[in-house]
Amino acid sequence: MTQTLSTSPSLLRLAGLPYFVIAFVARLPFAMMVVGVLTVVVSARGSLSLGGLTSAAVGLGTALIGPFLGAAADRFGQRRVLTAAAVLNATMLAVFAAVVYSPAADPLVLLSAFAIGATAPQVSPMSRSRLVTIIDERMPSAQHERTTSATMSYESAADETVFVFGPFLVGALASLIAPWAPIVAAALLTLFFVGAFALHPTGRHVSVTRDGSGAAPSSASELFRPALLVVVVGITGVGLFFGAALTSLTAFMADLGSAEQAGLLYGVMGIGSAILALGVAWLPPRFSLRARWLVFGGILLAGSLLFATASTVAGMLLALALLGIGVGPTLVSLYSLAAARSPLGRSATVMTMLGSGVVVGQSIAAAVTGDLAESTSTGAALLMPLVASAVVVAAGVGNWMLTPRPQR
């Protein structure tokens, strides 16, 4: 066995370095879309309220349609679905820009924004599904657990990095060129890099043998097993946390007269989260996934308590640093559990369910937290990340009870 493991190819070799570069860049358009549509709407229409609604429409489209794109990928293959999505999404981005700068009514702006989210290529979930399938099919079983954990660590860190860099890129393009520039850039990146991701040879490693009618080897009802649904609830809680944390942090900094610095402070948590997410790969296997969920969820809860009581920028930075330690490893643990519990032939569906959970949670929390900050107080808004963290921990307790034995 030692000989086999020492000579077996690594995932980097199996997938190839170009794959990881392409998959990383292909995530950027999605990270740019929400902030990009907000920027162009506020500039062209002069309405911050409409800009917020437009961003929410993008998220709603992604949340509602994303799992169906995952199911289609499981049914017809990633190549077909992603190629079609890349073309449609690039087209809808161009249509949106034209609509915003036209005399069209606001509902048409919202409808075109919804179409952007609905056609958004699900690169992150598809990449996770693709790599997990390669691990299962082409690597020795003794390497599956550690390699899967390392893969989920990398994928989560890549997502965190992209969602820190994406808004920065939007701001740079809008400032240096024009408010419409981020939308055009997102369309071009989608067309070329999502297209390249779709056609990459690894796309062949996500097909599952089906019967003559095209049915998957597992029933759709297996997607609703409690052990899988509790993971969806947990990651929705993480989405709630993201939305609540950024919105309440913006309100906190606005009270100090520096609302524009909220993104910089938020980056402290994002960078720390990405680094810690990568570090999960080095945790010992005996530190089970169900235990990691509770431990790092507990750190997230403690950081949220510190966040809610912060009164200075220094105190807020300390809270954000602690939150970064908790949120990154929690995400990795949730995605690893989802990969282990995905029904055969439905991994893309499961991963897009998780992605939609993050988007739904983020959108709901941003709306509720923003309303609290305006109608009640910033202090009330700062409590919302604590509520979201409690949801994550409660789901972790439920998961512990559903999986009495450590995950191996």
N, C-alpha and C positions, 0 to 999 in steps of 0.2 A: 504493500500500500504506500509506503514511504517513497518508493521508486516512482510509482504512478503519480503521486502528488507532486513530486519534485520536477517531473518532466511534463506535466500537463500544462497546456497554454493558459495564460492569464486572460481575463476579460478584455484588457486593453489590446492584447494581441488578436483576440478573436474578433472584436468589433473594429479595431483599427483606430489609430489616433485621429485621422480625419473625421471619423464619425462623431467623436466627442466635440470637436471644434464646430462642426456643422450643427449638431444638436444644441450646443450652447448659444450660438448666434441666432438659431431659429426660434429661440424662446423670447428674444428681445422684442419683436413686434407686439406680442401680447402684453409685455410689461410697459410698453409705450402707449398702448391704445387708450386706456382709461384716462391717464393724465393728458394725453394728446388731444382727445376730444374735448376735455374740459378747457384746455388752453385755447383751442381754436374757436370754440363756441363763445367763451367770454370775450375774446378779441373781436370776433365778427358780429356777434349779436349784443354785446354789452350787458349780458345778464349772467351773474354768478349763479342765480337760482336755476336757470335753464341749464347752465353748465353742469351743476351737480346732478340734476335729473338725467342729463344725457349720459354722464358717467355711470349712473345707476342703471340706465337702460342697457349699456354695454354689458355690465355684470349680470343683469337679469337674462339677457340672451345667452350668455355663456353657461349660466347655471341651469337653465331650462333645457337647452339643446345639447350641451356637452356630453351627457351620458348616452344620448342617442347616437352621437358620432362614435363614441367608444364601442357601442353595441354593433354599429355598422362595420367598424374596423375588425371586430371579432368575427363578423359574418362574411365580409367581402375582402378582408385584408387591409392592412394599413396603407399600402401604396395607393390604391384606388381612392380611398376616403381622404387621405391627406393631400393628394394631388388636386382633387376636386375642391377641397376646402381652401387650399392655397390660392387657387384661381378666383374662387368666389369671394374670399375675404379681401384680397387685393382689390378686386372690383368694387366691393362695397365700401372700402376705405376711400377710393376715388369718388364714388357716388356721394358719400357723406360730405366730403370737402366741397363738392359742387353744390349740394343742397344747402349747406351752412351759409355759403356766400351768395346764395340766390334769395329771391323774395319769398321763398316757400314758407309756409306756416310752421310754427314750432312743433306741432304733432308729427310732421313729416321728418323733422330733424330727429325727434325721438325714435321714430320708426326706423330710420336709416341707422341710428346708433345701435338699436336692438339687433338689426341685421348684421352689424359688425361683430357683436358678441356671439350671435347664433352661428356664424360661419367661422369663428376663430379656430384655427387648427390647434388641436390639443397636443402640442408637442411634448410637454412635460409628462403627462400620463402615458402617452404613446411610447416615449423613450423608456420609462420605467418598465412598462409591459414588455417592450422589445428586449431589454437587457436581461430581465428575469427569465424570459423564455430561452435566451441563449445560455444562461447559467444552467437551467434545468436540462436542456437538451445536449449541451456540448462540454460540460465540465463534470468531473467526478463528484458523486453524491457527497463525499466527505468534505468537499469544499463549498457546498451550496450555502450553508448557513452563514459562514464568515464572508463569502463573496457577496451574497445578497445584502448583508448588513453594510458592507463597504460601499456597494452600489447605491443603496438608498441614502447613505451619508453623502456621497458625491452629488446625487441628484438634488437633495435638499439644499446643499451648499450652493449648487449652481442656480437654483431657483432664487435663493436669498440674494445672491450676487446680482443676478439680472434685475430683480425688483428694487435694488438700490441704484444700479447703474441706469436702468431704463428711464426713470423720471429725470435723472440728471441729463441724459442725452436729449430728452424732450425740451428741457429748459435751454440747453445750449443751442439746439437747432432753431428754436423759436426766437431766441435772442439774436443770434448771428444772421439768420436768413429771414424768416417770417413765421407767423403763428401756424400757417398751413404746412410748413416744412416737416414737422414730426409725422404728420399723417402720410405725406408722400413717402418719407423714408420708411415708415412701417409697411406701406404697401409694397415697396421694392424689396425690402428684406423678406417679407412674406413670400413673394413670388419666387425669389431666387433661392433663399436658404431653406424655407419650408419645403419648396419643391425638391431641393437637393436631399433634404432629410427623408422625404417620401420615397425617393428613388434610390436611396443608399442600399447596397446589397444586404444590410442587416434586416431590411424590410421583409426578406424572405423567411426570416426565423420566427415569424409570429403567426404562421398558419397552423391551424389545428385540424386534424382529420375529422370530417363530418360524414354523416350518412347520405344516402341518395337524395333526401329532401333538403339537405343543407343544414340540418339541425346540429347544434353543438352537442358534445358528449355529456354535458351537464345541463340540468334543468334551470330555467330562469328563476324558479322559486328559490334556488340555492343562494341567489343574490340577497335574499331577505332573511337569511339565518341570523339569529341574535348575535352570534359571535362576530359576524361581519358588520351588522348594523351598528353595533356599539362602537366600532372603529370609525364609522361615518359620523356618528354623534360626536365622538372625541375630536375629530378633525374639523367639524363644524364649529366646535368650541374654540379651536385655534383660530379659525377664520373670524369668529366673534372678537377674539382678543386682538387680532391685527387691526380690525376696523375701529374698535374702541380705543386702542392705544394711540394710533395716529391722530384720530379726531380729538381726543381729550388732550393730547400733548400739544396740538395746535392751539386749542383754547387756552391752555396753561401759558404758552409762550406769548399768545396775544395779550393776555393780562399783564405780561411784563413788557409789552411794547415791542416784541421781537417775533412776531408770528412767522416771518420768513425763515427763521432759524430752526423751526420745528423739524424740517426734513433732515437737517444736519444732525440734530440730536437723535432722531430716529435711526439714523445710520449707525450710531453706536451699538444699538441693539442688533441691527441687521448684520453688521460685520462680526460681532461676537457670536451671533447665532450660527452664521456660516462656518466659522472656525470650529465651534463646538460640535456642529453637525458632522464635520469631517472626523472629529475625534472619536465619535461613537464607534467607528470601525475598529478601534483598538481596545474597546471594552471586552472583558473576558466573556466567553459564551455562558458561563454559569450565572452571569448577571442577566437574567431572562428579560424578554421583551415586556412581559406584563409588569415586572418589577421596575424596569426603566421608565415605563409610562408613569407609574405612581411617583417614583423618585423625582424625575425631572418635571413632572406636572406639579409636584409639591414645591419645587424651586420656583416655578412659574407663579404659583399662588403666593409665595413669600415675596417675590419681586413685585407682584401686583399690589400687595399690601403696602410695600414701601413706596410704590408709585403713587398710590392714593393719598399718602400722607406727606409727600414731598412739597416743600414750600420754597425751595431755592433751586437754581439751575444745577448746582453741585449735587444736591440731594436727588434731583431727577436723573442726572447722569449715572449716579450710583445705582438707582433703581433700574434703569435701562440696561446697564451692564449685567445685573443679576438676571433680568428677564431674558437676555440673550443666552445665558447659560441654560435656562430652562426650555425655551421654545424650540431651539434647533434640534436637540436630541429627542424632544417629544415628537416632533414631526417625523424624524427618522424612524422612531419606534412604531409610530402609527402606520407609516407606509410599509415597513417591514412586516407588520402583522397582516396588513391587507394583502401583501404579496403571498404570504404563507396561506391565507385563507381564501384566495380567489378560486372560484369554481373552475374546473378545467375548461378551457376554451373561452373564458370570459374575463381575462385579466385586463384587457383594455377598458371594458365596461366598468370594472371595479375601480381602476385608477382614475377614470373620468368622474365617477361618482364622488371620489374623494376630492378631486379638484373642484367640482361643483360645490361640495360642502364648504370648502374654504371661501369660494366666491360669495355664496349665499350668506354665510356668517359675517363676512367682511362688510357686505352691503347693508345688511340689517343693522349691525352694530354701529356703522358709520352714521346711518340715518338717526337712530335712537340717541346716540351719544351727542350728535350735533344739536338735536332738538333739546336735550337736557341742558347742554351748555348755554343755549340761548334763552330757554324758558325758565330754567331754575338757577343753576350756578355751575361754575367750572369745577367746584368741589364735587358736585353730584356726578358730573361727567367723568371725573377721575376714578370714581368707584366702578365704572363699567368694566374695565379690564379685570378687576377682581371678580366680578360676576362671571365673566367669560372663563377665567381660570378655574373657577369653582365647577363650571360645566365640564371642563377637561378632566379634572380630578375625579368628579363623580362618575364620569364615563369610565375612567381608569379603574375605579372600584368595581363597577359593574363588570368590566372585562376580567378583573381578578377572580370574581365569583364564577364567571362563565368558563374560565380556563384554570382549574385548580392545580394543574401540573405545569411546571415551567416549559416554555416553548423551546424545543430543541431542533 
